[in-house]
Amino acid sequence: MNRDTPPSALRLPLTAILAITVPPLALAAWILLSGGMRELYFRSGWIRAGAVTLVVGALPLLSVIILAKVGLWPAPNPNPIGLGLLFVAAAALACILALFGILRVAWQREQN
């Protein structure tokens, strides 16, 4: 993709709306609608670390939900509060890492 491709016109309004309602999706919208800079964002180690943190934090909760739905979990209606809190903490950390990655890419682009 050409790095000179401008960002989408929807990037700023959509990110602003999502920042109020669902902040993690606001960061994803900013990256995905960034035009030519999307490639730079995806190469950022900070953003990749945020994505991995989110996935690793969500997997235990999702596995309990799926195993209970299939019937392989001892309780048919589990209440995995600890795993839910782990997911929330991982999502918060992932947002911080992704935000740091976005700021770092913007700062590096200004330096060049």
A tleap script that builds the chain and sets N, CA, C and O, in Angstrom:
source leaprc.protein.ff14SB
mol = sequence {
  NMET ASN ARG ASP THR PRO PRO SER ALA LEU
  ARG LEU PRO LEU THR ALA ILE LEU ALA ILE
  THR VAL PRO PRO LEU ALA LEU ALA ALA TRP
  ILE LEU LEU SER GLY GLY MET ARG GLU LEU
  TYR PHE ARG SER GLY TRP ILE ARG ALA GLY
  ALA VAL THR LEU VAL VAL GLY ALA LEU PRO
  LEU LEU SER VAL ILE ILE LEU ALA LYS VAL
  GLY LEU TRP PRO ALA PRO ASN PRO ASN PRO
  ILE GLY LEU GLY LEU LEU PHE VAL ALA ALA
  ALA ALA LEU ALA CYS ILE LEU ALA LEU PHE
  GLY ILE LEU ARG VAL ALA TRP GLN ARG GLU
  GLN CASN
}
set mol.1.N position { 0.849 -1.174 0.000 }
set mol.1.CA position { 0.000 0.000 0.000 }
set mol.1.C position { 0.892 1.234 0.000 }
set mol.1.O position { 1.956 1.244 0.620 }
set mol.2.N position { 0.461 2.243 -0.682 }
set mol.2.CA position { 1.210 3.494 -0.768 }
set mol.2.C position { 1.067 4.273 0.535 }
set mol.2.O position { -0.041 4.475 1.032 }
set mol.3.N position { 2.199 4.707 1.082 }
set mol.3.CA position { 2.156 5.441 2.353 }
set mol.3.C position { 1.580 6.841 2.185 }
set mol.3.O position { 1.263 7.505 3.172 }
set mol.4.N position { 1.444 7.291 0.946 }
set mol.4.CA position { 0.881 8.615 0.701 }
set mol.4.C position { -0.640 8.607 0.642 }
set mol.4.O position { -1.258 9.661 0.491 }
set mol.5.N position { -1.247 7.435 0.758 }
set mol.5.CA position { -2.700 7.342 0.746 }
set mol.5.C position { -3.243 8.049 1.984 }
set mol.5.O position { -2.839 7.736 3.104 }
set mol.6.N position { -4.153 8.998 1.790 }
set mol.6.CA position { -4.663 9.737 2.958 }
set mol.6.C position { -5.585 8.874 3.810 }
set mol.6.O position { -6.174 7.910 3.320 }
set mol.7.N position { -5.705 9.223 5.075 }
set mol.7.CA position { -6.637 8.486 5.935 }
set mol.7.C position { -8.080 8.711 5.493 }
set mol.7.O position { -8.400 9.686 4.812 }
set mol.8.N position { -8.929 7.791 5.896 }
set mol.8.CA position { -10.345 7.895 5.575 }
set mol.8.C position { -10.947 9.133 6.238 }
set mol.8.O position { -10.525 9.545 7.318 }
set mol.9.N position { -11.930 9.709 5.575 }
set mol.9.CA position { -12.612 10.868 6.142 }
set mol.9.C position { -13.404 10.494 7.396 }
set mol.9.O position { -13.719 11.360 8.212 }
set mol.10.N position { -13.718 9.235 7.548 }
set mol.10.CA position { -14.480 8.769 8.716 }
set mol.10.C position { -13.600 8.495 9.925 }
set mol.10.O position { -14.119 8.231 11.010 }
set mol.11.N position { -12.274 8.552 9.765 }
set mol.11.CA position { -11.379 8.165 10.852 }
set mol.11.C position { -11.606 8.998 12.108 }
set mol.11.O position { -11.792 8.439 13.188 }
set mol.12.N position { -11.595 10.294 11.990 }
set mol.12.CA position { -11.727 11.149 13.177 }
set mol.12.C position { -13.116 11.074 13.806 }
set mol.12.O position { -13.205 10.882 15.019 }
set mol.13.N position { -14.228 11.219 13.031 }
set mol.13.CA position { -15.539 11.144 13.706 }
set mol.13.C position { -15.837 9.767 14.294 }
set mol.13.O position { -16.384 9.663 15.392 }
set mol.14.N position { -15.479 8.717 13.569 }
set mol.14.CA position { -15.753 7.377 14.082 }
set mol.14.C position { -14.927 7.091 15.322 }
set mol.14.O position { -15.427 6.500 16.279 }
set mol.15.N position { -13.665 7.505 15.314 }
set mol.15.CA position { -12.816 7.303 16.488 }
set mol.15.C position { -13.344 8.093 17.683 }
set mol.15.O position { -13.318 7.600 18.811 }
set mol.16.N position { -13.819 9.307 17.446 }
set mol.16.CA position { -14.358 10.119 18.545 }
set mol.16.C position { -15.605 9.473 19.153 }
set mol.16.O position { -15.755 9.439 20.374 }
set mol.17.N position { -16.483 8.971 18.316 }
set mol.17.CA position { -17.701 8.318 18.817 }
set mol.17.C position { -17.353 7.054 19.593 }
set mol.17.O position { -17.892 6.810 20.672 }
set mol.18.N position { -16.445 6.249 19.031 }
set mol.18.CA position { -16.063 5.011 19.707 }
set mol.18.C position { -15.263 5.267 20.978 }
set mol.18.O position { -15.324 4.469 21.914 }
set mol.19.N position { -14.515 6.365 21.026 }
set mol.19.CA position { -13.746 6.691 22.232 }
set mol.19.C position { -14.666 6.951 23.410 }
set mol.19.O position { -14.301 6.685 24.555 }
set mol.20.N position { -15.842 7.462 23.141 }
set mol.20.CA position { -16.814 7.725 24.207 }
set mol.20.C position { -17.527 6.440 24.622 }
set mol.20.O position { -17.779 6.217 25.806 }
set mol.21.N position { -17.849 5.601 23.645 }
set mol.21.CA position { -18.647 4.411 23.933 }
set mol.21.C position { -17.812 3.162 24.202 }
set mol.21.O position { -18.016 2.481 25.207 }
set mol.22.N position { -16.868 2.858 23.302 }
set mol.22.CA position { -16.064 1.635 23.422 }
set mol.22.C position { -14.612 1.966 23.091 }
set mol.22.O position { -14.192 1.793 21.947 }
set mol.23.N position { -13.838 2.436 24.064 }
set mol.23.CA position { -12.468 2.894 23.781 }
set mol.23.C position { -11.551 1.906 23.057 }
set mol.23.O position { -10.780 2.339 22.201 }
set mol.24.N position { -11.591 0.603 23.352 }
set mol.24.CA position { -10.697 -0.280 22.596 }
set mol.24.C position { -10.988 -0.292 21.099 }
set mol.24.O position { -10.070 -0.395 20.286 }
set mol.25.N position { -12.256 -0.187 20.739 }
set mol.25.CA position { -12.597 -0.160 19.318 }
set mol.25.C position { -12.191 1.156 18.668 }
set mol.25.O position { -11.986 1.208 17.455 }
set mol.26.N position { -12.074 2.208 19.450 }
set mol.26.CA position { -11.622 3.493 18.903 }
set mol.26.C position { -10.191 3.378 18.419 }
set mol.26.O position { -9.848 3.905 17.360 }
set mol.27.N position { -9.353 2.695 19.181 }
set mol.27.CA position { -7.966 2.500 18.759 }
set mol.27.C position { -7.899 1.653 17.499 }
set mol.27.O position { -7.115 1.941 16.594 }
set mol.28.N position { -8.717 0.608 17.436 }
set mol.28.CA position { -8.743 -0.237 16.244 }
set mol.28.C position { -9.236 0.550 15.032 }
set mol.28.O position { -8.695 0.391 13.937 }
set mol.29.N position { -10.246 1.391 15.206 }
set mol.29.CA position { -10.754 2.203 14.104 }
set mol.29.C position { -9.697 3.188 13.617 }
set mol.29.O position { -9.543 3.399 12.414 }
set mol.30.N position { -8.971 3.790 14.557 }
set mol.30.CA position { -7.916 4.739 14.176 }
set mol.30.C position { -6.867 4.055 13.298 }
set mol.30.O position { -6.424 4.610 12.292 }
set mol.31.N position { -6.480 2.853 13.692 }
set mol.31.CA position { -5.456 2.121 12.937 }
set mol.31.C position { -6.002 1.656 11.585 }
set mol.31.O position { -5.350 1.839 10.558 }
set mol.32.N position { -7.180 1.062 11.582 }
set mol.32.CA position { -7.716 0.486 10.347 }
set mol.32.C position { -8.111 1.534 9.315 }
set mol.32.O position { -8.091 1.253 8.117 }
set mol.33.N position { -8.465 2.725 9.755 }
set mol.33.CA position { -8.876 3.782 8.810 }
set mol.33.C position { -7.761 4.783 8.543 }
set mol.33.O position { -8.022 5.898 8.091 }
set mol.34.N position { -6.524 4.396 8.817 }
set mol.34.CA position { -5.421 5.351 8.722 }
set mol.34.C position { -4.781 5.442 7.343 }
set mol.34.O position { -3.762 6.115 7.193 }
set mol.35.N position { -5.332 4.801 6.357 }
set mol.35.CA position { -4.807 4.927 4.998 }
set mol.35.C position { -3.431 4.309 4.861 }
set mol.35.O position { -3.230 3.147 5.215 }
set mol.36.N position { -2.481 5.077 4.350 }
set mol.36.CA position { -1.143 4.582 4.098 }
set mol.36.C position { -0.337 4.284 5.342 }
set mol.36.O position { 0.654 3.557 5.271 }
set mol.37.N position { -0.732 4.823 6.475 }
set mol.37.CA position { 0.020 4.581 7.718 }
set mol.37.C position { -0.362 3.254 8.375 }
set mol.37.O position { 0.271 2.840 9.347 }
set mol.38.N position { -1.379 2.594 7.857 }
set mol.38.CA position { -1.833 1.335 8.445 }
set mol.38.C position { -0.689 0.316 8.481 }
set mol.38.O position { -0.529 -0.413 9.460 }
set mol.39.N position { 0.091 0.275 7.422 }
set mol.39.CA position { 1.220 -0.658 7.363 }
set mol.39.C position { 2.238 -0.357 8.469 }
set mol.39.O position { 2.773 -1.280 9.084 }
set mol.40.N position { 2.504 0.911 8.721 }
set mol.40.CA position { 3.435 1.273 9.789 }
set mol.40.C position { 2.892 0.876 11.156 }
set mol.40.O position { 3.639 0.417 12.020 }
set mol.41.N position { 1.591 1.055 11.346 }
set mol.41.CA position { 0.983 0.665 12.614 }
set mol.41.C position { 1.108 -0.838 12.840 }
set mol.41.O position { 1.439 -1.280 13.940 }
set mol.42.N position { 0.841 -1.624 11.794 }
set mol.42.CA position { 0.888 -3.076 11.946 }
set mol.42.C position { 2.303 -3.588 12.147 }
set mol.42.O position { 2.476 -4.689 12.670 }
set mol.43.N position { 3.319 -2.834 11.754 }
set mol.43.CA position { 4.702 -3.231 11.991 }
set mol.43.C position { 5.195 -2.822 13.376 }
set mol.43.O position { 6.274 -3.244 13.791 }
set mol.44.N position { 4.436 -2.020 14.088 }
set mol.44.CA position { 4.846 -1.555 15.409 }
set mol.44.C position { 4.793 -2.696 16.424 }
set mol.44.O position { 3.783 -3.388 16.554 }
set mol.45.N position { 5.882 -2.869 17.125 }
set mol.45.CA position { 5.928 -3.914 18.154 }
set mol.45.C position { 4.974 -3.643 19.300 }
set mol.45.O position { 4.443 -4.579 19.899 }
set mol.46.N position { 4.749 -2.376 19.613 }
set mol.46.CA position { 3.832 -2.028 20.703 }
set mol.46.C position { 2.397 -2.415 20.365 }
set mol.46.O position { 1.666 -2.917 21.219 }
set mol.47.N position { 2.002 -2.183 19.129 }
set mol.47.CA position { 0.635 -2.527 18.730 }
set mol.47.C position { 0.480 -4.039 18.656 }
set mol.47.O position { -0.556 -4.579 19.044 }
set mol.48.N position { 1.494 -4.716 18.167 }
set mol.48.CA position { 1.446 -6.175 18.152 }
set mol.48.C position { 1.387 -6.730 19.575 }
set mol.48.O position { 0.648 -7.677 19.843 }
set mol.49.N position { 2.154 -6.150 20.476 }
set mol.49.CA position { 2.124 -6.595 21.875 }
set mol.49.C position { 0.736 -6.379 22.480 }
set mol.49.O position { 0.262 -7.212 23.252 }
set mol.50.N position { 0.086 -5.271 22.137 }
set mol.50.CA position { -1.271 -5.024 22.613 }
set mol.50.C position { -2.252 -6.052 22.083 }
set mol.50.O position { -3.124 -6.519 22.815 }
set mol.51.N position { -2.111 -6.407 20.811 }
set mol.51.CA position { -3.008 -7.404 20.220 }
set mol.51.C position { -2.806 -8.773 20.865 }
set mol.51.O position { -3.774 -9.472 21.164 }
set mol.52.N position { -1.559 -9.149 21.077 }
set mol.52.CA position { -1.264 -10.440 21.714 }
set mol.52.C position { -1.779 -10.452 23.150 }
set mol.52.O position { -2.331 -11.456 23.602 }
set mol.53.N position { -1.605 -9.357 23.862 }
set mol.53.CA position { -2.099 -9.267 25.242 }
set mol.53.C position { -3.610 -9.431 25.292 }
set mol.53.O position { -4.135 -10.119 26.168 }
set mol.54.N position { -4.302 -8.810 24.365 }
set mol.54.CA position { -5.758 -8.927 24.321 }
set mol.54.C position { -6.192 -10.360 24.041 }
set mol.54.O position { -7.105 -10.869 24.689 }
set mol.55.N position { -5.550 -11.004 23.091 }
set mol.55.CA position { -5.911 -12.380 22.744 }
set mol.55.C position { -5.610 -13.329 23.903 }
set mol.55.O position { -6.438 -14.173 24.246 }
set mol.56.N position { -4.431 -13.193 24.505 }
set mol.56.CA position { -4.057 -14.078 25.620 }
set mol.56.C position { -4.980 -13.858 26.819 }
set mol.56.O position { -5.306 -14.811 27.526 }
set mol.57.N position { -5.400 -12.627 27.055 }
set mol.57.CA position { -6.303 -12.347 28.163 }
set mol.57.C position { -7.722 -12.840 27.924 }
set mol.57.O position { -8.450 -13.129 28.873 }
set mol.58.N position { -8.117 -12.936 26.658 }
set mol.58.CA position { -9.476 -13.366 26.330 }
set mol.58.C position { -9.614 -14.881 26.224 }
set mol.58.O position { -10.697 -15.419 26.455 }
set mol.59.N position { -8.540 -15.571 25.879 }
set mol.59.CA position { -8.626 -17.018 25.643 }
set mol.59.C position { -9.154 -17.834 26.826 }
set mol.59.O position { -9.997 -18.705 26.610 }
set mol.60.N position { -8.706 -17.600 28.061 }
set mol.60.CA position { -9.267 -18.423 29.154 }
set mol.60.C position { -10.782 -18.249 29.315 }
set mol.60.O position { -11.503 -19.228 29.511 }
set mol.61.N position { -11.251 -17.024 29.234 }
set mol.61.CA position { -12.688 -16.785 29.374 }
set mol.61.C position { -13.466 -17.402 28.209 }
set mol.61.O position { -14.506 -18.029 28.413 }
set mol.62.N position { -12.962 -17.223 27.007 }
set mol.62.CA position { -13.644 -17.798 25.846 }
set mol.62.C position { -13.635 -19.322 25.887 }
set mol.62.O position { -14.608 -19.960 25.486 }
set mol.63.N position { -12.544 -19.908 26.369 }
set mol.63.CA position { -12.501 -21.368 26.435 }
set mol.63.C position { -13.520 -21.906 27.440 }
set mol.63.O position { -14.162 -22.923 27.178 }
set mol.64.N position { -13.678 -21.245 28.577 }
set mol.64.CA position { -14.685 -21.687 29.553 }
set mol.64.C position { -16.086 -21.547 28.962 }
set mol.64.O position { -16.923 -22.433 29.137 }
set mol.65.N position { -16.343 -20.452 28.272 }
set mol.65.CA position { -17.665 -20.249 27.664 }
set mol.65.C position { -17.955 -21.324 26.629 }
set mol.65.O position { -19.051 -21.884 26.602 }
set mol.66.N position { -16.980 -21.614 25.781 }
set mol.66.CA position { -17.183 -22.613 24.727 }
set mol.66.C position { -17.319 -24.006 25.319 }
set mol.66.O position { -18.197 -24.770 24.918 }
set mol.67.N position { -16.450 -24.344 26.277 }
set mol.67.CA position { -16.542 -25.668 26.901 }
set mol.67.C position { -17.866 -25.857 27.635 }
set mol.67.O position { -18.416 -26.958 27.621 }
set mol.68.N position { -18.384 -24.827 28.269 }
set mol.68.CA position { -19.682 -24.933 28.947 }
set mol.68.C position { -20.812 -25.086 27.935 }
set mol.68.O position { -21.769 -25.825 28.167 }
set mol.69.N position { -20.693 -24.385 26.813 }
set mol.69.CA position { -21.738 -24.467 25.792 }
set mol.69.C position { -21.789 -25.865 25.167 }
set mol.69.O position { -22.865 -26.386 24.877 }
set mol.70.N position { -20.620 -26.458 24.965 }
set mol.70.CA position { -20.544 -27.788 24.376 }
set mol.70.C position { -20.917 -28.869 25.389 }
set mol.70.O position { -21.325 -29.965 25.004 }
set mol.71.N position { -20.780 -28.568 26.672 }
set mol.71.CA position { -21.121 -29.528 27.718 }
set mol.71.C position { -19.917 -30.221 28.325 }
set mol.71.O position { -20.076 -31.189 29.068 }
set mol.72.N position { -18.725 -29.752 28.027 }
set mol.72.CA position { -17.506 -30.366 28.563 }
set mol.72.C position { -17.041 -29.719 29.859 }
set mol.72.O position { -16.065 -30.180 30.450 }
set mol.73.N position { -17.704 -28.675 30.314 }
set mol.73.CA position { -17.355 -28.002 31.568 }
set mol.73.C position { -18.250 -28.564 32.667 }
set mol.73.O position { -19.419 -28.847 32.408 }
set mol.74.N position { -17.730 -28.737 33.906 }
set mol.74.CA position { -18.538 -29.347 34.971 }
set mol.74.C position { -19.853 -28.617 35.256 }
set mol.74.O position { -20.863 -29.256 35.552 }
set mol.75.N position { -19.847 -27.302 35.169 }
set mol.75.CA position { -21.068 -26.540 35.443 }
set mol.75.C position { -21.663 -26.072 34.116 }
set mol.75.O position { -20.943 -25.545 33.268 }
set mol.76.N position { -22.981 -26.260 33.927 }
set mol.76.CA position { -23.590 -25.837 32.666 }
set mol.76.C position { -23.654 -24.307 32.515 }
set mol.76.O position { -23.609 -23.782 31.403 }
set mol.77.N position { -23.758 -23.613 33.641 }
set mol.77.CA position { -23.793 -22.149 33.625 }
set mol.77.C position { -22.679 -21.607 34.528 }
set mol.77.O position { -22.943 -21.189 35.655 }
set mol.78.N position { -21.442 -21.615 34.037 }
set mol.78.CA position { -20.345 -21.185 34.901 }
set mol.78.C position { -20.380 -19.680 35.148 }
set mol.78.O position { -20.966 -18.917 34.380 }
set mol.79.N position { -19.742 -19.283 36.231 }
set mol.79.CA position { -19.644 -17.874 36.580 }
set mol.79.C position { -18.158 -17.543 36.780 }
set mol.79.O position { -17.703 -17.390 37.914 }
set mol.80.N position { -17.396 -17.434 35.665 }
set mol.80.CA position { -15.949 -17.241 35.772 }
set mol.80.C position { -15.577 -15.779 36.030 }
set mol.80.O position { -15.058 -15.096 35.148 }
set mol.81.N position { -15.849 -15.314 37.241 }
set mol.81.CA position { -15.586 -13.919 37.578 }
set mol.81.C position { -14.092 -13.609 37.472 }
set mol.81.O position { -13.708 -12.566 36.943 }
set mol.82.N position { -13.261 -14.507 37.970 }
set mol.82.CA position { -11.824 -14.279 37.909 }
set mol.82.C position { -11.319 -14.149 36.472 }
set mol.82.O position { -10.490 -13.292 36.166 }
set mol.83.N position { -11.832 -15.010 35.604 }
set mol.83.CA position { -11.421 -14.949 34.202 }
set mol.83.C position { -11.963 -13.699 33.514 }
set mol.83.O position { -11.328 -13.157 32.610 }
set mol.84.N position { -13.121 -13.251 33.938 }
set mol.84.CA position { -13.660 -12.004 33.400 }
set mol.84.C position { -12.827 -10.807 33.822 }
set mol.84.O position { -12.583 -9.898 33.029 }
set mol.85.N position { -12.392 -10.813 35.074 }
set mol.85.CA position { -11.519 -9.738 35.551 }
set mol.85.C position { -10.159 -9.780 34.853 }
set mol.85.O position { -9.572 -8.738 34.562 }
set mol.86.N position { -9.664 -10.986 34.588 }
set mol.86.CA position { -8.417 -11.122 33.837 }
set mol.86.C position { -8.569 -10.514 32.443 }
set mol.86.O position { -7.676 -9.817 31.961 }
set mol.87.N position { -9.701 -10.783 31.805 }
set mol.87.CA position { -9.951 -10.224 30.481 }
set mol.87.C position { -10.014 -8.700 30.520 }
set mol.87.O position { -9.447 -8.037 29.652 }
set mol.88.N position { -10.687 -8.147 31.504 }
set mol.88.CA position { -10.789 -6.685 31.613 }
set mol.88.C position { -9.410 -6.068 31.837 }
set mol.88.O position { -9.076 -5.052 31.228 }
set mol.89.N position { -8.612 -6.679 32.708 }
set mol.89.CA position { -7.266 -6.161 32.956 }
set mol.89.C position { -6.398 -6.274 31.709 }
set mol.89.O position { -5.640 -5.356 31.396 }
set mol.90.N position { -6.502 -7.389 30.996 }
set mol.90.CA position { -5.721 -7.568 29.769 }
set mol.90.C position { -6.161 -6.581 28.701 }
set mol.90.O position { -5.328 -6.056 27.963 }
set mol.91.N position { -7.463 -6.322 28.611 }
set mol.91.CA position { -7.960 -5.364 27.628 }
set mol.91.C position { -7.480 -3.950 27.934 }
set mol.91.O position { -7.142 -3.194 27.024 }
set mol.92.N position { -7.452 -3.594 29.213 }
set mol.92.CA position { -6.951 -2.272 29.595 }
set mol.92.C position { -5.467 -2.142 29.263 }
set mol.92.O position { -5.038 -1.125 28.718 }
set mol.93.N position { -4.691 -3.159 29.587 }
set mol.93.CA position { -3.265 -3.146 29.266 }
set mol.93.C position { -3.050 -3.111 27.751 }
set mol.93.O position { -2.162 -2.409 27.265 }
set mol.94.N position { -3.856 -3.862 27.010 }
set mol.94.CA position { -3.742 -3.874 25.549 }
set mol.94.C position { -4.044 -2.494 24.967 }
set mol.94.O position { -3.389 -2.069 24.015 }
set mol.95.N position { -5.017 -1.799 25.522 }
set mol.95.CA position { -5.338 -0.444 25.057 }
set mol.95.C position { -4.173 0.511 25.311 }
set mol.95.O position { -3.846 1.343 24.464 }
set mol.96.N position { -3.558 0.385 26.471 }
set mol.96.CA position { -2.420 1.243 26.786 }
set mol.96.C position { -1.260 0.969 25.837 }
set mol.96.O position { -0.626 1.900 25.341 }
set mol.97.N position { -0.983 -0.310 25.586 }
set mol.97.CA position { 0.100 -0.664 24.667 }
set mol.97.C position { -0.184 -0.173 23.254 }
set mol.97.O position { 0.707 0.363 22.594 }
set mol.98.N position { -1.416 -0.349 22.784 }
set mol.98.CA position { -1.766 0.098 21.437 }
set mol.98.C position { -1.714 1.613 21.324 }
set mol.98.O position { -1.255 2.146 20.314 }
set mol.99.N position { -2.178 2.306 22.345 }
set mol.99.CA position { -2.117 3.768 22.325 }
set mol.99.C position { -0.671 4.247 22.291 }
set mol.99.O position { -0.334 5.176 21.557 }
set mol.100.N position { 0.177 3.610 23.088 }
set mol.100.CA position { 1.595 3.952 23.063 }
set mol.100.C position { 2.186 3.681 21.677 }
set mol.100.O position { 3.006 4.459 21.189 }
set mol.101.N position { 1.773 2.583 21.044 }
set mol.101.CA position { 2.235 2.273 19.690 }
set mol.101.C position { 1.786 3.296 18.671 }
set mol.101.O position { 2.557 3.675 17.790 }
set mol.102.N position { 0.548 3.747 18.781 }
set mol.102.CA position { 0.039 4.776 17.864 }
set mol.102.C position { 0.823 6.061 18.032 }
set mol.102.O position { 1.227 6.676 17.045 }
set mol.103.N position { 1.041 6.470 19.265 }
set mol.103.CA position { 1.793 7.701 19.511 }
set mol.103.C position { 3.244 7.565 19.046 }
set mol.103.O position { 3.823 8.510 18.510 }
set mol.104.N position { 3.817 6.401 19.252 }
set mol.104.CA position { 5.212 6.171 18.843 }
set mol.104.C position { 5.366 6.233 17.327 }
set mol.104.O position { 6.317 6.830 16.824 }
set mol.105.N position { 4.433 5.619 16.597 }
set mol.105.CA position { 4.494 5.657 15.126 }
set mol.105.C position { 4.322 7.088 14.636 }
set mol.105.O position { 5.030 7.517 13.725 }
set mol.106.N position { 3.390 7.833 15.228 }
set mol.106.CA position { 3.194 9.227 14.814 }
set mol.106.C position { 4.439 10.057 15.110 }
set mol.106.O position { 4.825 10.905 14.306 }
set mol.107.N position { 5.066 9.818 16.257 }
set mol.107.CA position { 6.271 10.577 16.615 }
set mol.107.C position { 7.418 10.237 15.668 }
set mol.107.O position { 8.152 11.129 15.242 }
set mol.108.N position { 7.579 8.957 15.335 }
set mol.108.CA position { 8.644 8.549 14.410 }
set mol.108.C position { 8.403 9.103 13.012 }
set mol.108.O position { 9.350 9.458 12.309 }
set mol.109.N position { 7.157 9.177 12.615 }
set mol.109.CA position { 6.862 9.726 11.279 }
set mol.109.C position { 7.186 11.215 11.235 }
set mol.109.O position { 7.662 11.709 10.213 }
set mol.110.N position { 6.937 11.933 12.317 }
set mol.110.CA position { 7.272 13.354 12.355 }
set mol.110.C position { 8.780 13.577 12.323 }
set mol.110.O position { 9.257 14.569 11.773 }
set mol.111.N position { 9.530 12.643 12.920 }
set mol.111.CA position { 10.983 12.776 12.955 }
set mol.111.C position { 11.586 12.594 11.562 }
set mol.111.O position { 12.638 13.159 11.264 }
set mol.112.N position { 10.927 11.809 10.711 }
set mol.112.CA position { 11.443 11.566 9.345 }
set mol.112.C position { 10.966 12.559 8.387 }
set mol.112.O position { 11.309 12.492 7.206 }
savepdb mol mol.pdb
quit
